[in-house]
Amino acid sequence: MSKLLAGAMVETDHLAIQKSEPVVRAANLLFRIENVPFSRWHTKARIIMGSATFFDAFDALSLAFSLPVLVGLWHLSPMQIGFLIAAGYLGQFVGALTFGWVAERFGRVPSATTTVGVMSVMGIACAFSGNLQLLFLARFLQGIGVGGEVPVAAAYISELSQAHGRGRFFILYELIFPLGLLGAAQVGAFVVPRFGWEWMFLVGAIPGIVVTLFIARLPESPRWLISKGRYDDAERVVEKIEASTTRRNLDVERDWLEVERRLSKIRDASQSRRKASWKELFSSVYRGRTLVVWLLWASSYFVANGINNWLPSLYRTVYHLPLQESLHMASLSNVLSACAVLLCAFLVDRTGRRKWAMGTFLVSGALLLALGMVANGGPWAVMILGSSAYAVMGTTTVMLYLYTPEIYPTRMRAIGTGLATSWLRIASAAAPAIVGFVLSGHGISAVFLMFAATTVVGLLAAGAMIETSNRSLEEISP
């Protein structure tokens, strides 16, 4: 059959498919999503949702660059610093669990809109808190928005993506997160010494309110609409995707063979259709994936956020550097991280998720082990080795936002991602408090040796990952 005839069949069968059984229509819509290459439609959605992720990252790090001032202003002890950092992550834990469920029930866009709104409003509240207790409360509430936005946004962007080149598309979107951290570092180094710590929160919160309005106007995820049986709504979104470009990914005959393959898969799955539940995460199919990804989130973020949140204060309190120099030296880690994530975006589809994660745990662990041996020598070793270890580990923390939505089906993608990211919140809340305890009792070298030991856990978990590169979401997760 010629391509011309096959193309005519696509057109003539289009109306028939709309009226046919739901399984056939769902398969056709999925085929059409996969068949349109990345276009300006995808780019627009990525930029808007990415803007929220940028300010999410900015707000997450804003406290770290305010703390060197607050330590002297409020006479904070290392333990108080650790608990104040932990407040935001405790809120993020609550947000990740809550809004994962909300996104499955009510949709990705309403959930993302709500979380960004909460995050921005409470950022303003942080700026007007006048003591440790009020700032702790405001950071906890802000954390609910931050923790809810990230997994919902990850599920949304993943569901807009197709199998070929999904790693590059997604991580270029996720590059916005380390850029947000970098922005917070640069703004913090300039704004805090000149205008005060309060402006650090306002700079991140006020633009977030504007971004909230743009997110509310985004189209809903077509894969989520399909999973809910809302085929007419999904059809309208898919038509807009198709209208954004005349290019298609594959020749028509091969595409329709793929449709037939997916039809048989969906028909088999429809025999045992069930609602999404967190209990399915521990079914025979997903139990191993769930435990592995939880270990990856916990170990990588224990290291990454433990380093990143403490570096400004370490330079100031352990090495007694001037405020502005402390902030500038701490910002180097985020410069290196942004460069490393950009490199990851172009290589992760080629190397694979598993090999990349194993490599980062090995390299980061070696750097931290070396740092643990020389940390007492001065701040330059911390700046070079510590910042490099954070940058390397930062590529895996970003890649996990790509990998986790890939290993779960649409019916439980947001729940699975939300629960997985809750482990990053637990680890990120525990790390600052533990660092404060270890630093007070055992010194700076013990802190970095502790981080090096944690990378061993991550390396073992990475070895058990399944490979998802260049496979469709429906193929990876039945």
C-alpha positions as CSV (number, residue, x, y, z in Angstrom):
1,M,0.0,0.0,0.0
2,S,1.4,3.4,-0.9
3,K,1.9,6.2,1.6
4,L,-0.7,8.3,-0.3
5,L,-3.4,5.6,0.0
6,A,-2.5,5.0,3.7
7,G,-2.8,8.7,4.3
8,A,-6.2,8.7,2.7
9,M,-7.2,5.9,5.0
10,V,-6.2,7.9,8.0
11,E,-8.5,10.7,6.9
12,T,-11.5,8.5,6.0
13,D,-11.1,6.4,9.2
14,H,-10.8,9.5,11.5
15,L,-14.6,10.0,12.0
16,A,-15.2,6.3,12.2
17,I,-12.7,6.0,15.0
18,Q,-14.3,8.8,16.9
19,K,-17.5,6.8,17.0
20,S,-16.0,3.4,17.6
21,E,-15.3,1.6,20.9
22,P,-13.4,3.6,23.5
23,V,-10.4,1.3,23.4
24,V,-9.9,2.0,19.6
25,R,-10.4,5.7,20.1
26,A,-7.9,5.8,23.0
27,A,-5.3,4.0,20.9
28,N,-5.8,6.3,18.0
29,L,-5.4,9.4,20.2
30,L,-2.2,8.0,21.7
31,F,-0.9,7.2,18.3
32,R,-1.5,10.8,17.1
33,I,0.2,12.2,20.2
34,E,3.3,10.1,19.5
35,N,3.2,10.8,15.8
36,V,3.6,14.6,16.1
37,P,7.2,15.7,16.6
38,F,8.1,18.3,19.2
39,S,6.7,21.6,18.0
40,R,6.0,25.2,19.1
41,W,2.9,23.8,21.0
42,H,5.1,21.7,23.2
43,T,7.6,24.5,23.6
44,K,5.0,26.9,24.8
45,A,3.7,24.4,27.4
46,R,7.2,23.7,28.5
47,I,8.1,27.3,28.9
48,I,5.0,28.2,31.0
49,M,5.2,25.2,33.2
50,G,9.0,25.7,33.4
51,S,8.5,29.2,34.6
52,A,6.7,27.8,37.6
53,T,9.5,25.3,38.2
54,F,12.0,28.1,38.0
55,F,10.4,30.0,40.8
56,D,9.8,26.7,42.7
57,A,13.6,26.3,42.7
58,F,14.1,29.9,43.6
59,D,11.8,29.7,46.5
60,A,13.3,26.4,47.7
61,L,16.8,28.0,47.9
62,S,15.9,31.5,49.1
63,L,16.2,30.6,52.7
64,A,19.8,29.3,52.3
65,F,20.9,32.7,51.1
66,S,19.0,34.6,53.8
67,L,20.4,32.4,56.6
68,P,23.9,34.0,56.8
69,V,22.1,37.3,57.8
70,L,19.5,35.6,60.0
71,V,22.1,33.7,61.9
72,G,23.5,36.9,63.3
73,L,20.3,38.8,63.5
74,W,18.3,36.2,65.4
75,H,21.4,34.5,67.0
76,L,20.6,31.1,65.6
77,S,22.4,27.9,66.7
78,P,23.4,25.2,64.2
79,M,20.5,23.1,65.3
80,Q,18.0,25.9,64.8
81,I,19.5,26.5,61.3
82,G,18.9,22.9,60.5
83,F,15.3,22.8,61.8
84,L,14.5,26.0,59.9
85,I,15.8,24.6,56.7
86,A,13.8,21.4,57.4
87,A,10.6,23.3,57.8
88,G,10.2,23.9,54.1
89,Y,10.9,20.3,53.3
90,L,8.4,19.1,55.8
91,G,5.8,21.2,54.0
92,Q,7.0,19.8,50.7
93,F,6.4,16.3,52.0
94,V,2.8,17.1,52.7
95,G,2.4,18.9,49.4
96,A,3.8,16.0,47.4
97,L,1.5,13.5,49.0
98,T,-1.6,15.7,48.8
99,F,-1.3,17.1,45.3
100,G,-0.3,13.8,43.7
101,W,-3.8,12.5,44.6
102,V,-5.4,15.8,43.7
103,A,-3.8,15.7,40.2
104,E,-5.1,12.2,39.6
105,R,-8.6,13.1,40.5
106,F,-9.0,16.7,39.2
107,G,-6.3,17.0,36.6
108,R,-2.7,18.3,36.2
109,V,-3.5,21.9,35.3
110,P,-5.8,22.8,38.3
111,S,-3.4,21.1,40.7
112,A,-0.4,23.0,39.3
113,T,-2.3,26.3,39.4
114,T,-3.2,25.8,43.0
115,T,0.3,24.8,44.1
116,V,2.0,27.7,42.4
117,G,-0.5,30.1,43.9
118,V,0.1,28.8,47.4
119,M,3.9,28.8,46.9
120,S,3.9,32.5,45.8
121,V,1.5,33.9,48.4
122,M,3.4,32.2,51.3
123,G,6.7,33.5,49.8
124,I,5.4,37.0,50.5
125,A,4.4,35.9,54.0
126,C,8.0,34.7,54.6
127,A,9.3,38.2,53.8
128,F,7.1,39.7,56.5
129,S,7.8,37.2,59.2
130,G,9.6,38.8,62.1
131,N,10.9,35.9,64.1
132,L,12.0,32.3,63.9
133,Q,8.6,30.8,64.8
134,L,6.7,32.8,62.1
135,L,9.3,32.1,59.5
136,F,9.2,28.4,60.3
137,L,5.4,28.4,59.9
138,A,5.5,30.4,56.6
139,R,8.2,28.2,55.2
140,F,6.2,25.1,56.1
141,L,3.1,26.4,54.3
142,Q,5.1,27.6,51.3
143,G,6.7,24.1,51.2
144,I,3.2,22.6,50.6
145,G,3.0,24.5,47.4
146,V,6.6,23.8,46.3
147,G,6.2,20.1,47.1
148,G,3.0,19.8,45.2
149,E,4.1,21.7,42.1
150,V,7.1,19.6,41.2
151,P,5.6,16.1,40.8
152,V,2.5,17.4,39.1
153,A,4.5,19.5,36.6
154,A,6.8,16.5,36.0
155,A,3.8,14.2,35.2
156,Y,2.3,16.9,32.9
157,I,5.4,17.4,30.9
158,S,6.1,13.7,30.7
159,E,2.6,13.1,29.3
160,L,3.1,15.6,26.6
161,S,6.3,13.9,25.5
162,Q,6.8,11.1,23.0
163,A,9.2,8.1,23.1
164,H,11.9,9.4,20.7
165,G,14.0,12.1,22.3
166,R,11.9,12.3,25.5
167,G,15.0,12.5,27.7
168,R,16.3,15.6,25.9
169,F,12.9,17.3,25.8
170,F,12.2,16.6,29.4
171,I,15.6,17.5,30.9
172,L,15.8,20.7,28.9
173,Y,12.6,21.5,30.7
174,E,14.0,20.4,34.0
175,L,17.1,22.5,33.3
176,I,15.0,25.3,34.4
177,F,15.2,24.0,38.0
178,P,18.9,24.3,38.4
179,L,18.7,27.6,36.6
180,G,16.2,28.7,39.3
181,L,18.7,27.6,41.9
182,L,21.4,29.5,40.0
183,G,19.1,32.6,39.8
184,A,18.5,32.4,43.6
185,A,22.2,32.1,44.2
186,Q,23.1,35.1,42.0
187,V,20.2,37.3,43.3
188,G,21.0,36.3,46.9
189,A,24.6,37.3,46.5
190,F,23.6,40.7,45.2
191,V,20.3,41.5,46.9
192,V,20.8,40.3,50.5
193,P,23.9,42.3,51.4
194,R,22.4,45.5,49.8
195,F,18.6,45.4,50.5
196,G,18.1,42.8,53.2
197,W,17.0,39.2,53.5
198,E,13.3,40.0,53.1
199,W,13.8,40.9,49.4
200,M,15.1,37.5,48.7
201,F,11.7,36.1,49.3
202,L,9.8,38.9,47.5
203,V,11.9,38.5,44.3
204,G,10.8,34.9,44.0
205,A,7.2,35.3,45.2
206,I,5.8,38.2,43.2
207,P,6.5,36.9,39.7
208,G,5.1,33.5,40.8
209,I,1.7,35.1,41.1
210,V,1.8,36.2,37.4
211,V,3.0,32.7,36.4
212,T,-0.1,31.2,38.2
213,L,-2.4,33.0,35.8
214,F,-0.6,31.6,32.8
215,I,-0.6,28.1,34.1
216,A,-4.4,28.2,34.6
217,R,-4.8,28.8,30.8
218,L,-2.7,25.7,29.8
219,P,-4.5,22.8,28.1
220,E,-5.0,19.7,30.2
221,S,-2.8,16.7,29.6
222,P,-4.4,14.7,26.8
223,R,-3.1,11.4,28.3
224,W,-4.9,12.2,31.6
225,L,-8.1,13.1,29.7
226,I,-7.9,9.8,27.8
227,S,-7.4,7.9,31.1
228,K,-10.6,9.5,32.4
229,G,-12.6,8.6,29.2
230,R,-12.9,12.3,28.2
231,Y,-12.2,11.6,24.6
232,D,-13.8,14.7,23.1
233,D,-11.7,16.9,25.4
234,A,-8.6,14.9,24.5
235,E,-9.5,15.2,20.8
236,R,-9.5,19.0,21.0
237,V,-6.1,19.1,22.6
238,V,-4.6,16.6,20.1
239,E,-6.0,18.6,17.2
240,K,-4.2,21.7,18.5
241,I,-1.0,19.7,18.8
242,E,-1.3,18.4,15.2
243,A,-2.2,21.9,13.9
244,S,1.1,23.3,15.3
245,T,3.2,21.5,12.7
246,T,2.8,19.6,9.4
247,R,5.7,17.3,10.2
248,R,5.2,13.7,11.4
249,N,7.5,11.3,13.1
250,L,7.2,8.1,11.1
251,D,5.8,6.9,7.8
252,V,2.1,6.1,7.9
253,E,2.2,2.3,7.3
254,R,4.7,1.7,10.1
255,D,2.6,4.0,12.4
256,W,-0.5,2.0,11.8
257,L,1.3,-1.2,12.7
258,E,2.2,0.5,15.9
259,V,-1.5,1.4,16.5
260,E,-2.5,-2.2,16.0
261,R,0.1,-3.3,18.6
262,R,-1.1,-0.8,21.1
263,L,-4.7,-1.7,20.4
264,S,-4.0,-5.3,21.5
265,K,-2.2,-4.1,24.6
266,I,-5.0,-1.7,25.6
267,R,-7.7,-4.4,24.9
268,D,-5.8,-6.8,27.3
269,A,-5.5,-4.1,29.9
270,S,-9.2,-3.2,29.6
271,Q,-10.1,-6.7,30.8
272,S,-8.9,-5.8,34.3
273,R,-9.4,-2.0,34.3
274,R,-9.3,-0.5,37.8
275,K,-9.0,2.9,39.4
276,A,-5.7,4.3,40.5
277,S,-4.6,3.5,44.0
278,W,-1.4,3.9,45.9
279,K,-1.7,0.2,46.8
280,E,-0.9,-0.7,43.2
281,L,2.6,0.8,43.7
282,F,3.3,-2.4,45.6
283,S,1.7,-4.8,43.2
284,S,4.0,-7.5,41.6
285,V,4.6,-5.3,38.6
286,Y,5.5,-2.1,40.3
287,R,6.8,-3.1,43.8
288,G,10.5,-3.4,42.7
289,R,10.3,-0.1,40.7
290,T,8.8,1.7,43.6
291,L,11.4,0.6,46.2
292,V,14.3,1.4,43.8
293,V,13.1,4.8,42.9
294,W,12.4,5.7,46.5
295,L,16.0,4.9,47.4
296,L,17.2,6.9,44.5
297,W,15.2,10.0,45.5
298,A,16.2,9.7,49.2
299,S,19.9,9.1,48.7
300,S,20.5,11.7,45.9
301,Y,18.6,14.5,47.6
302,F,20.1,13.8,51.0
303,V,23.4,14.6,49.4
304,A,22.5,17.3,47.0
305,N,20.2,19.4,49.2
306,G,22.3,18.7,52.3
307,I,25.3,20.3,50.5
308,N,23.4,23.1,48.8
309,N,21.4,24.4,51.7
310,W,24.4,24.4,54.1
311,L,27.2,25.8,51.9
312,P,26.5,29.5,52.4
313,S,26.3,29.0,56.2
314,L,29.4,26.7,56.2
315,Y,31.5,29.4,54.5
316,R,30.3,31.9,57.0
317,T,30.3,30.0,60.3
318,V,33.1,27.3,59.8
319,Y,35.5,29.3,57.6
320,H,34.5,32.8,58.8
321,L,34.4,34.4,55.4
322,P,32.8,37.8,54.8
323,L,29.0,37.6,54.0
324,Q,29.3,38.6,50.3
325,E,32.3,36.2,49.7
326,S,30.4,33.4,51.3
327,L,27.4,33.9,49.1
328,H,29.5,34.2,45.9
329,M,31.4,31.1,46.7
330,A,28.2,29.2,47.4
331,S,26.7,30.3,44.1
332,L,29.5,28.4,42.2
333,S,27.8,25.0,42.9
334,N,24.7,26.1,41.1
335,V,26.7,27.4,38.1
336,L,28.4,24.1,37.7
337,S,25.1,22.3,38.3
338,A,23.3,24.1,35.4
339,C,26.2,23.2,33.1
340,A,26.1,19.6,34.1
341,V,22.4,19.3,33.6
342,L,22.7,20.8,30.1
343,L,25.3,18.1,29.3
344,C,22.9,15.4,30.7
345,A,20.1,16.6,28.5
346,F,22.1,15.8,25.4
347,L,23.5,12.5,26.5
348,V,20.9,10.8,28.7
349,D,19.0,9.3,25.8
350,R,22.2,7.9,24.4
351,T,23.8,6.6,27.6
352,G,20.5,5.5,29.2
353,R,19.0,6.4,32.6
354,R,20.6,3.5,34.5
355,K,24.2,4.0,33.4
356,W,24.0,7.8,33.9
357,A,22.7,7.4,37.5
358,M,25.3,4.8,38.4
359,G,28.1,7.0,37.0
360,T,27.0,10.1,39.0
361,F,26.8,8.2,42.3
362,L,30.3,6.8,41.7
363,V,31.9,10.2,40.7
364,S,30.1,12.2,43.4
365,G,31.0,9.7,46.0
366,A,34.7,9.8,45.1
367,L,34.7,13.6,45.2
368,L,33.0,13.7,48.6
369,L,35.4,11.0,50.0
370,A,38.3,13.1,48.9
371,L,36.7,16.3,50.4
372,G,36.2,14.5,53.7
373,M,39.9,14.0,54.0
374,V,40.9,17.6,53.2
375,A,38.0,19.7,54.4
376,N,39.8,21.0,57.5
377,G,42.4,22.6,55.2
378,G,40.2,25.6,54.2
379,P,37.3,26.8,52.1
380,W,38.9,26.3,48.7
381,A,38.7,22.5,48.9
382,V,35.0,22.8,49.8
383,M,34.4,25.2,46.9
384,I,36.1,23.0,44.3
385,L,35.3,19.4,45.4
386,G,32.0,20.1,47.2
387,S,30.6,22.2,44.4
388,S,31.7,19.6,41.8
389,A,30.1,16.8,43.8
390,Y,26.9,18.7,44.1
391,A,26.9,19.5,40.3
392,V,27.4,15.8,39.4
393,M,24.7,14.6,41.8
394,G,22.4,17.4,40.6
395,T,22.1,15.7,37.2
396,T,20.6,12.6,38.8
397,T,18.3,14.6,41.0
398,V,16.9,16.2,37.8
399,M,16.9,13.0,35.8
400,L,14.7,11.4,38.5
401,Y,11.9,13.8,37.4
402,L,12.2,12.2,34.0
403,Y,12.6,8.6,35.1
404,T,9.9,8.4,37.8
405,P,6.9,9.4,35.6
406,E,8.1,7.0,33.0
407,I,7.9,3.9,35.2
408,Y,4.2,4.4,36.1
409,P,1.0,4.3,33.9
410,T,-1.1,7.4,33.4
411,R,-3.8,6.3,36.0
412,M,-1.2,6.5,38.8
413,R,1.6,8.6,37.4
414,A,1.0,11.6,39.6
415,I,0.4,9.5,42.7
416,G,3.6,7.5,42.1
417,T,5.7,10.5,41.3
418,G,4.3,12.4,44.3
419,L,5.0,9.6,46.7
420,A,8.5,9.2,45.3
421,T,9.3,12.9,45.6
422,S,8.0,12.7,49.2
423,W,11.2,10.8,49.9
424,L,13.3,13.7,48.6
425,R,11.4,15.9,51.1
426,I,12.1,13.5,54.0
427,A,15.7,13.3,53.0
428,S,16.0,17.0,52.4
429,A,14.4,17.8,55.8
430,A,16.6,15.2,57.6
431,A,19.9,16.2,56.0
432,P,20.1,19.8,57.3
433,A,19.2,18.8,60.8
434,I,21.7,15.9,60.7
435,V,24.4,18.1,59.3
436,G,23.9,20.5,62.2
437,F,24.2,17.7,64.7
438,V,27.3,16.1,63.0
439,L,29.0,19.5,62.5
440,S,28.6,20.4,66.2
441,G,29.8,17.0,67.4
442,H,32.3,15.8,64.9
443,G,33.4,18.6,62.7
444,I,33.3,19.5,59.0
445,S,35.2,16.4,57.7
446,A,32.6,14.0,59.2
447,V,29.8,15.9,57.3
448,F,31.3,15.2,53.9
449,L,32.3,11.6,54.8
450,M,28.6,11.0,55.8
451,F,27.5,12.3,52.3
452,A,30.1,10.0,50.6
453,A,28.7,7.0,52.5
454,T,25.1,7.9,51.3
455,T,26.2,7.7,47.7
456,V,26.9,3.9,48.1
457,V,23.1,3.4,48.8
458,G,22.3,5.3,45.7
459,L,24.7,3.4,43.6
460,L,23.2,0.0,44.7
461,A,19.7,1.3,43.9
462,A,20.8,2.7,40.5
463,G,22.1,-0.8,39.5
464,A,18.5,-2.1,39.9
465,M,16.8,0.5,37.6
466,I,14.9,-0.6,34.5
467,E,15.9,1.2,31.2
468,T,13.3,3.5,29.8
469,S,15.2,5.3,27.1
470,N,13.3,5.7,23.7
471,R,10.4,3.6,24.8
472,S,6.8,4.9,24.7
473,L,5.1,5.4,28.1
474,E,2.5,2.8,27.3
475,E,5.1,0.2,26.5
476,I,7.1,0.8,29.7
477,S,4.1,0.8,32.1
478,P,1.1,-1.5,31.3
